[in-house]
Amino acid sequence: MNPGFEILFEDPHLIAVSKPAPLLTQAPAGIDSLEARVKDYIKVKHAKPAGVYLGVPHRLDRPVTGCLVFARNTKAAQRVHAQFHDRTVGKSYWALVSGAFTGDETWVDHLKKIPDEARTEITAADDPMGKLAKLHARGLRTFADGTSLIELTPETGRSHQLRVQCAARGLPILGDELYGSPIPFGAPSDEPRERRIALHARSLAIDHPFTKARLTFVAPLPSDWPIGIQ
């Protein structure tokens, strides 16, 4: 069975997978999504004709690839969700960006969603609609074409946070036309929803909801990322 995603970890309580792109994490019934694919996989593998429960404690944007964890029962879902709420989950992303970046910095901004648009912008610290956004950025490699591979470790989880904070520093993520990238990424498409960006959820660390053991899941980079950085 080819489930349409890579399995990173699986036990009776959790399943961690690597999300391909462009694919929604969740969608209404009848529309392809990672949630639907994982449910189908569990239904077939474990012969559950009555249906499958799947808790979704976090999401990745459609054009983003990488680590996602789902809960396979309600108690696990409650306990994993609490870790995301309490910010005890460790998250690391890799991004290819336009521009040279060799720093090791903490970025702090305030972000707000733009009304009636699927977009976020930086705003003043005293804006009542703004929310604190904080992440750590570390340069991993620079390339001769003027791009860089950077590691992003967010402390907060705002909508489009990594994409906005990179772009605001003159480092738009490749393919991210929404936030000013001049360089495409991935297979070309006339349909904007089918385009990818060079942002990958590299690793995710959580406490197992029952054993309490610290688990770290690592998603390999997609095969079409530049050779030599996997």
C-alpha positions, -999 to 999 in steps of 0.1 A, spaced: 0 0 0 13 34 -10 -4 58 14 9 90 -3 31 101 26 61 89 45 57 74 79 82 85 105 68 68 136 37 48 145 23 32 176 -12 27 190 -13 63 202 6 84 176 15 85 140 41 109 127 44 115 90 62 136 65 37 158 46 42 162 9 34 195 -9 12 209 -22 -12 192 1 -36 205 27 -32 192 62 -70 192 66 -99 197 42 -137 192 39 -149 157 30 -142 148 -6 -111 170 -9 -76 154 -8 -57 161 24 -30 146 46 -56 139 73 -78 119 49 -48 99 36 -37 90 71 -72 79 80 -74 58 49 -40 42 57 -51 33 93 -85 21 82 -69 -4 57 -40 -14 78 -60 -20 110 -93 -31 93 -114 -4 109 -146 -3 87 -165 18 112 -142 48 108 -110 62 122 -104 88 149 -75 111 142 -66 141 164 -48 170 145 -29 190 171 -10 212 145 -9 220 108 15 229 80 6 253 52 -3 237 18 30 245 1 52 234 31 66 199 35 78 180 66 70 166 100 34 163 113 21 142 142 -14 130 146 -31 114 177 -49 81 173 -72 84 203 -88 112 223 -66 109 254 -35 111 233 -49 141 214 -56 160 246 -22 154 259 -3 163 227 -25 194 222 -16 205 257 21 204 247 15 226 217 -5 250 238 22 251 265 50 255 239 69 225 251 71 210 216 105 213 198 101 224 162 128 230 136 124 241 100 148 243 71 144 270 45 161 280 13 160 318 10 171 345 -14 201 363 0 232 355 20 226 347 57 253 334 80 240 347 112 228 332 145 200 355 156 167 358 175 140 375 155 112 392 174 82 409 157 45 415 161 22 400 134 -14 404 125 -36 388 99 -48 411 70 -86 412 70 -102 392 42 -68 380 29 -49 348 35 -19 368 45 0 382 75 20 413 81 43 428 106 28 455 128 37 478 156 43 464 191 14 484 204 -11 473 178 -40 457 196 -44 432 167 -7 422 167 6 391 183 42 384 194 62 363 170 96 350 181 120 326 164 157 317 163 175 318 129 208 301 121 226 301 88 236 266 77 251 272 42 254 298 15 254 291 -22 271 306 -52 237 316 -67 231 340 -38 207 318 -18 211 304 17 200 274 37 188 284 71 174 267 102 144 283 118 134 274 154 101 291 163 91 299 199 56 309 188 33 296 162 17 325 143 1 322 109 27 323 82 52 334 109 84 320 94 75 332 59 68 367 70 98 371 94 122 358 67 107 382 41 109 411 64 146 407 67 152 406 29 153 368 29 121 356 12 117 318 11 122 305 -25 89 301 -43 70 322 -18 55 347 -42 30 358 -15 58 373 5 80 386 -24 102 357 -35 117 365 -69 128 329 -74 105 300 -81 108 266 -64 96 232 -74 75 221 -104 59 251 -122 22 254 -122 -4 278 -136 -25 272 -105 -11 291 -75 -24 265 -50 -3 239 -67 30 257 -62 55 248 -35 79 269 -13 113 259 0 102 255 36 105 221 53 95 211 88 127 192 95 121 179 130 95 177 157 101 167 194 73 159 218 67 138 250 49 106 244 14 111 258 16 79 279 52 68 284 64 104 287 96 95 267 109 124 246 104 115 209 121 133 181 109 128 145 131 139 116 117 143 80 142 138 52 142 166 27 122 161 -5 143 146 -33 141 177 -55 159 199 -30 195 208 -40 218 178 -40 242 177 -11 221 192 16 199 163 25 
